[in-house]
Amino acid sequence: MGNIMVSLRDIDESFLRSLAQQKYGGKKGSVSAVVKDALDVLKSGKTSSREHFLSFLSKGVKRQYKMYSKRAEIYD
């Protein structure tokens, strides 16, 4: 199993965490489970969700990000 580090806007992070709380009750791994559920919906072939997501990706996402020179800076 791989690990992916994702940066989200505060509002998106709050939304993701609230979904995890509602569905899984704040158990360990609940955020990962919500993301896995979302990916399963996309893989299931439900066209409206899949097309909406692919449309979103095709437009591109402009995000500002900070490059870290040392791993320890991530955890400050």
C-alpha positions, 0 to 999 in steps of 0.5 A: 500500500502506498502513501500519498501526501495531498495538500487541500484547502482548509474548507476541503479538508474540513469537508473531508474530515466531516464526511469521515466523521459522519460515515466512520465515526472518527475511527483510525483510517476513516479519512483514507476509507472515505477517499477509497470510497470516492475512488471506488465510485469513480471506478464503478463507471457511474458516468455522471460522477466519472465525467464530472471528475474527468472534466474537472481534471482536464481543466487543470488545477492551479495550486500554490505549493511550497517545496520543502528542502528537508523532511523535518520542515513538513512536520513543523 
